[in-house]
């Protein structure tokens, strides 16, 4: 979840990365998006953002930050633009970003930053929005954005914007591996083939029930390993065959389970 710290007139917010422990693509919708069933889990890798009210908009990268665009293509500014469009919010925003979550890897860094921007605007401009209202604004910016207002672990549907928090999720330790290869989410979805969308769907609720029963016996890692599945892994591997070697090495190194997160290209092992 987002972690907020007030520093005088400024707000510092840590936005976490996420992994998709389970991701099934159910169908392609008439609006061009895909209907998903996914379990997202926030992990302890954070970007740090500091927000202040200002005369004009400015985004700067802090020391040690990974490089990302600072113009209007950044999800921070997309979120701010949506706030202004809906709420008539006036005034500039100065933002400092220390980017630690690699972009284009399926870790949700940009979505978390957008959620942080919405929360910061709500507090700095005293908008008094509800969590549901902020999540609704976030959904217009990106499908994963609403998840970050709750964080923790959640079962998500729709494009990913329908959130049902999973209480008492087993505590897990995982290792992230982020290849140098980057891709766009659209590339991977466009590479879904007919057999990816017409075969038998994996049932997330059955897997969650199995996980809960296993966790009640104390075998936490085994419980979560029974959940792992990502329908987007196959199209990502078709696009980037070199990732297959990484997947195979991860499977050998983490026998309890290893999987790709989101549309890739990052992998995690339990």
C-alpha positions as CSV (number, residue, x, y, z in Angstrom):
1,X,0.0,0.0,0.0
2,X,1.0,3.6,-0.3
3,X,3.0,5.0,2.6
4,X,2.5,8.7,3.3
5,X,4.8,10.9,5.4
6,X,4.1,14.6,5.9
7,X,7.2,16.8,5.9
8,X,6.1,20.4,6.6
9,X,4.3,21.7,3.6
10,X,5.5,18.6,1.5
11,X,4.2,15.1,1.3
12,X,6.5,12.2,0.8
13,X,4.9,9.0,-0.5
14,X,6.4,5.6,-1.0
15,X,4.7,3.6,-3.8
16,X,5.4,-0.2,-3.9
17,X,6.0,-2.6,-6.8
18,X,3.5,-5.4,-7.3
19,X,3.7,-8.9,-8.7
20,X,0.8,-10.9,-10.3
21,X,0.8,-14.2,-8.5
22,X,-2.1,-15.3,-10.7
23,X,-3.1,-13.8,-14.1
24,X,-5.8,-15.3,-16.4
25,X,-7.1,-13.5,-19.5
26,X,-10.7,-14.4,-19.8
27,X,-11.7,-12.8,-23.0
28,X,-11.3,-9.8,-25.3
29,X,-14.0,-7.2,-24.7
30,X,-15.9,-5.2,-27.3
31,X,-14.0,-2.0,-26.1
32,X,-10.7,-3.6,-27.1
33,X,-9.5,-4.3,-23.6
34,X,-9.2,-7.8,-22.1
35,X,-11.2,-9.1,-19.2
36,X,-8.8,-10.4,-16.5
37,X,-8.8,-12.4,-13.3
38,X,-5.6,-11.7,-11.3
39,X,-4.2,-11.8,-7.8
40,X,-1.9,-8.8,-7.2
41,X,0.6,-8.7,-4.3
42,X,2.5,-5.6,-3.2
43,X,6.2,-6.2,-2.5
44,X,8.8,-4.2,-0.6
45,X,10.5,-2.4,-3.5
46,X,9.5,1.2,-3.5
47,X,9.6,4.4,-5.5
48,X,9.8,7.6,-3.3
49,X,7.9,10.7,-4.4
50,X,7.8,14.1,-2.7
51,X,5.0,16.5,-3.6
52,X,4.7,20.3,-3.0
53,X,2.2,22.9,-4.2
54,X,3.9,25.3,-6.6
55,X,3.3,28.0,-9.1
56,X,3.9,25.6,-12.0
57,X,4.3,21.9,-12.7
58,X,7.8,20.4,-12.4
59,X,9.0,16.8,-12.1
60,X,12.6,16.2,-11.2
61,X,14.5,12.9,-10.6
62,X,16.3,12.5,-7.3
63,X,19.8,11.1,-6.8
64,X,20.1,7.5,-7.6
65,X,16.9,7.4,-9.6
66,X,16.4,5.2,-12.6
67,X,15.8,7.2,-15.8
68,X,12.1,7.9,-16.7
69,X,10.4,10.6,-18.8
70,X,9.5,13.7,-16.8
71,X,7.1,15.2,-19.4
72,X,3.4,14.6,-19.9
73,X,3.8,11.0,-20.9
74,X,4.7,10.2,-17.2
75,X,1.8,8.6,-15.4
76,X,2.2,11.2,-12.6
77,X,1.1,13.9,-15.0
78,X,-1.6,11.8,-16.5
79,X,-3.1,11.4,-13.1
80,X,-2.8,15.1,-12.3
81,X,-4.4,16.0,-15.6
82,X,-7.3,13.6,-14.9
83,X,-7.7,15.3,-11.4
84,X,-7.9,18.7,-13.1
85,X,-10.3,17.6,-15.8
86,X,-12.7,16.1,-13.3
87,X,-12.4,18.4,-10.3
88,X,-11.2,21.7,-11.7
89,X,-8.2,21.5,-9.5
90,X,-6.0,24.7,-9.8
91,X,-2.4,25.3,-9.0
92,X,0.9,23.7,-9.9
93,X,2.7,20.8,-8.4
94,X,6.4,20.2,-7.8
95,X,7.4,16.6,-7.7
96,X,10.7,14.9,-6.9
97,X,10.9,11.2,-7.8
98,X,13.4,8.6,-6.8
99,X,12.7,5.7,-9.2
100,X,13.8,2.3,-8.0
101,X,11.1,0.1,-9.7
102,X,12.2,-0.7,-13.3
103,X,9.7,0.4,-16.0
104,X,8.3,-1.9,-18.6
105,X,8.8,-5.0,-16.5
106,X,5.3,-5.7,-15.2
107,X,6.0,-4.5,-11.7
108,X,3.4,-1.7,-11.7
109,X,5.8,1.2,-10.9
110,X,4.0,3.7,-13.1
111,X,0.6,2.7,-11.8
112,X,1.8,3.1,-8.2
113,X,3.3,6.6,-9.0
114,X,-0.1,7.6,-10.5
115,X,-1.9,6.5,-7.4
116,X,0.6,8.4,-5.3
117,X,0.0,11.6,-7.4
118,X,-3.8,11.2,-6.9
119,X,-3.4,10.8,-3.1
120,X,-1.0,13.7,-2.9
121,X,-3.3,16.0,-4.8
122,X,-6.2,15.0,-2.5
123,X,-4.2,15.9,0.6
124,X,-2.4,19.0,-0.7
125,X,-5.4,20.6,-2.3
126,X,-7.8,19.4,0.4
127,X,-10.2,17.7,-1.9
128,X,-11.5,15.2,0.7
129,X,-12.0,12.4,-1.8
130,X,-13.0,9.0,-0.7
131,X,-10.9,5.9,-1.4
132,X,-13.5,4.8,-4.0
133,X,-13.4,8.2,-5.7
134,X,-9.6,8.1,-5.9
135,X,-9.7,4.6,-7.3
136,X,-12.2,5.6,-9.9
137,X,-9.9,8.5,-11.1
138,X,-7.0,6.0,-11.1
139,X,-8.9,3.6,-13.3
140,X,-9.1,6.2,-16.0
141,X,-5.3,6.5,-15.9
142,X,-4.4,2.8,-15.8
143,X,-6.0,-0.5,-15.0
144,X,-3.6,-1.4,-12.2
145,X,-3.8,2.0,-10.4
146,X,-6.8,1.3,-8.1
147,X,-4.9,-1.6,-6.6
148,X,-2.4,0.7,-5.0
149,X,-4.9,2.5,-2.8
150,X,-5.5,-0.7,-0.9
151,X,-2.2,-2.6,-1.6
152,X,-1.5,-5.7,0.3
153,X,-3.0,-8.6,-1.7
154,X,-6.1,-8.4,-3.8
155,X,-8.2,-10.4,-6.3
156,X,-8.8,-8.1,-9.2
157,X,-11.2,-8.3,-12.1
158,X,-12.4,-6.3,-15.1
159,X,-9.3,-4.7,-16.7
160,X,-7.8,-5.1,-13.3
161,X,-9.7,-2.2,-11.8
162,X,-12.2,-4.1,-9.7
163,X,-10.6,-4.8,-6.4
164,X,-11.4,-7.3,-3.7
165,X,-8.8,-7.3,-0.9
166,X,-7.7,-10.7,0.3
167,X,-7.4,-10.6,4.1
168,X,-4.8,-12.6,6.1
169,X,-2.7,-13.4,3.0
170,X,0.2,-15.7,3.8
171,X,3.5,-13.8,4.4
172,X,5.9,-14.7,1.6
173,X,9.5,-14.0,0.6
174,X,10.4,-13.7,-3.1
175,X,13.3,-12.8,-5.3
176,X,12.8,-10.5,-8.3
177,X,14.8,-10.9,-11.6
178,X,14.5,-8.0,-14.1
179,X,16.0,-8.7,-17.5
180,X,17.3,-5.8,-19.6
181,X,14.6,-6.5,-22.2
182,X,11.7,-4.0,-22.1
183,X,8.4,-4.2,-23.9
184,X,5.0,-2.5,-24.0
185,X,1.9,-4.1,-22.5
186,X,0.1,-3.7,-25.8
187,X,2.8,-5.8,-27.6
188,X,2.2,-8.8,-25.4
189,X,-1.6,-8.6,-25.5
190,X,-1.5,-8.2,-29.3
191,X,0.6,-11.4,-29.4
192,X,-2.1,-13.5,-27.6
193,X,-3.1,-16.2,-30.1
194,X,-6.4,-17.9,-30.5
195,X,-5.4,-20.9,-28.5
196,X,-4.4,-18.6,-25.6
197,X,-8.0,-17.3,-25.4
198,X,-10.1,-20.4,-26.3
199,X,-8.5,-23.0,-24.0
200,X,-9.8,-24.0,-20.6
201,X,-9.6,-21.1,-18.2
202,X,-7.8,-21.4,-14.8
203,X,-10.1,-20.9,-11.9
204,X,-8.6,-18.4,-9.4
205,X,-11.2,-19.1,-6.6
206,X,-10.3,-22.8,-6.6
207,X,-6.7,-22.0,-6.3
208,X,-7.3,-19.4,-3.5
209,X,-9.3,-22.0,-1.6
210,X,-6.5,-24.5,-2.0
211,X,-4.0,-21.9,-0.9
212,X,-6.0,-21.1,2.2
213,X,-6.2,-24.8,3.2
214,X,-2.5,-25.3,2.7
215,X,-1.6,-22.1,4.6
216,X,-3.8,-23.2,7.6
217,X,-1.4,-26.1,7.9
218,X,1.6,-23.7,8.2
219,X,3.2,-24.3,4.8
220,X,3.0,-20.7,3.6
221,X,5.4,-20.9,0.6
222,X,3.7,-24.1,-0.6
223,X,0.3,-22.5,-0.3
224,X,1.3,-19.5,-2.5
225,X,3.1,-21.8,-5.0
226,X,-0.3,-23.5,-5.8
227,X,-1.6,-20.1,-6.9
228,X,1.0,-19.3,-9.5
229,X,-0.1,-18.9,-13.1
230,X,0.3,-16.2,-15.8
231,X,-1.6,-16.5,-19.2
232,X,0.6,-13.7,-20.6
233,X,3.8,-15.7,-20.2
234,X,3.4,-17.6,-23.4
235,X,2.9,-14.6,-25.7
236,X,5.8,-12.8,-23.9
237,X,8.1,-15.7,-24.6
238,X,7.0,-15.8,-28.2
239,X,7.9,-12.2,-28.6
240,X,11.3,-12.5,-26.7
241,X,12.5,-16.1,-27.0
242,X,15.6,-15.2,-24.9
243,X,13.4,-15.0,-21.9
244,X,12.9,-18.8,-22.0
245,X,16.4,-19.4,-20.6
246,X,15.7,-17.0,-17.7
247,X,12.4,-18.8,-17.0
248,X,14.1,-22.2,-17.0
249,X,16.9,-21.0,-14.7
250,X,14.4,-19.5,-12.3
251,X,12.4,-22.7,-12.2
252,X,15.6,-24.6,-11.3
253,X,16.6,-22.1,-8.7
254,X,13.2,-21.8,-7.0
255,X,11.5,-25.3,-7.0
256,X,8.6,-24.0,-4.9
257,X,7.6,-21.8,-7.9
258,X,8.7,-19.1,-10.3
259,X,6.6,-17.0,-12.7
260,X,6.5,-13.9,-14.8
261,X,4.7,-10.9,-13.4
262,X,2.1,-8.9,-15.4
263,X,3.0,-8.7,-19.1
264,X,6.7,-9.1,-18.2
265,X,9.5,-9.0,-18.5
266,X,10.3,-9.4,-14.8
267,X,10.2,-12.9,-13.1
268,X,9.9,-13.8,-9.4
269,X,10.7,-16.9,-7.5
270,X,9.4,-18.1,-4.1
